[in-house]
Amino acid sequence: MTENVEANDKDTSLPDSENCRAKRVVDWDYSLVDCLIEHPLCKFALYFGSGVLCRHPRRKEIVERTKAMFDDSERSV
């Protein structure tokens, strides 16, 4: 039983920002989120048309973290 709990925690943990970046497709919702990694190996990557959507359960946090990373890099220039 504890193996299942540990596996589930690992599946929903926040991925490393070097390997996981995303942005919202629409401004009012986090249900459509573009994966910004060129060839993602993540099990939450959903190839759709010419792009990749992020289906990670914590995609809102991934989007906000990515946005903050780009905002910080623009300020330091």
C-alpha positions as CSV (number, residue, x, y, z in Angstrom):
1,M,0.0,0.0,0.0
2,T,2.8,2.5,0.8
3,E,4.4,1.8,-2.6
4,N,1.2,3.1,-4.3
5,V,1.1,6.2,-2.2
6,E,4.8,6.9,-2.9
7,A,4.3,6.3,-6.6
8,N,1.3,8.7,-6.7
9,D,3.3,11.4,-4.8
10,K,6.1,11.1,-7.3
11,D,3.7,11.3,-10.2
12,T,2.2,14.6,-9.0
13,S,5.4,16.2,-7.7
14,L,6.5,19.5,-9.3
15,P,9.0,18.6,-12.1
16,D,12.4,20.3,-12.4
17,S,12.1,23.7,-14.1
18,E,14.9,22.8,-16.5
19,N,12.8,20.0,-17.9
20,C,9.4,21.4,-17.5
21,R,8.0,24.7,-18.7
22,A,4.5,25.6,-19.9
23,K,2.2,28.5,-20.7
24,R,-1.5,29.0,-20.8
25,V,-3.3,28.8,-24.2
26,V,-6.1,31.1,-23.0
27,D,-5.9,33.7,-20.3
28,W,-9.0,32.7,-18.2
29,D,-8.3,29.0,-17.7
30,Y,-5.6,26.4,-17.0
31,S,-7.3,23.5,-18.8
32,L,-5.4,24.2,-22.0
33,V,-1.7,24.6,-21.3
34,D,1.1,24.4,-23.9
35,C,4.2,22.4,-23.1
36,L,7.3,24.6,-24.0
37,I,9.8,21.7,-24.0
38,E,10.8,20.8,-27.6
39,H,10.6,17.0,-27.3
40,P,9.1,16.2,-23.9
41,L,9.4,12.7,-22.4
42,C,6.9,13.4,-19.7
43,K,4.0,11.1,-19.3
44,F,1.7,14.1,-19.0
45,A,2.7,15.4,-22.5
46,L,-0.2,15.1,-24.9
47,Y,0.8,15.5,-28.6
48,F,-2.0,17.5,-30.3
49,G,-1.6,18.7,-33.9
50,S,1.7,20.4,-34.3
51,G,2.1,21.1,-30.5
52,V,2.2,19.5,-27.1
53,L,-0.3,20.1,-24.3
54,C,0.6,19.7,-20.7
55,R,-1.8,17.5,-18.7
56,H,0.2,17.5,-15.4
57,P,-2.1,17.7,-12.4
58,R,-0.1,20.7,-11.1
59,R,0.1,22.5,-14.5
60,K,-1.1,25.8,-13.0
61,E,2.0,25.9,-10.7
62,I,4.2,25.0,-13.7
63,V,2.8,27.9,-15.7
64,E,3.3,30.3,-12.9
65,R,6.8,29.2,-12.2
66,T,7.7,29.5,-16.0
67,K,6.2,32.9,-16.1
68,A,8.2,34.0,-13.1
69,M,11.4,32.7,-14.6
70,F,10.9,34.7,-17.8
71,D,9.8,37.8,-15.8
72,D,13.0,37.6,-13.7
73,S,15.2,37.2,-16.7
74,E,13.7,40.3,-18.4
75,R,14.3,42.4,-15.2
76,S,17.9,41.4,-15.0
77,V,18.7,42.7,-18.5
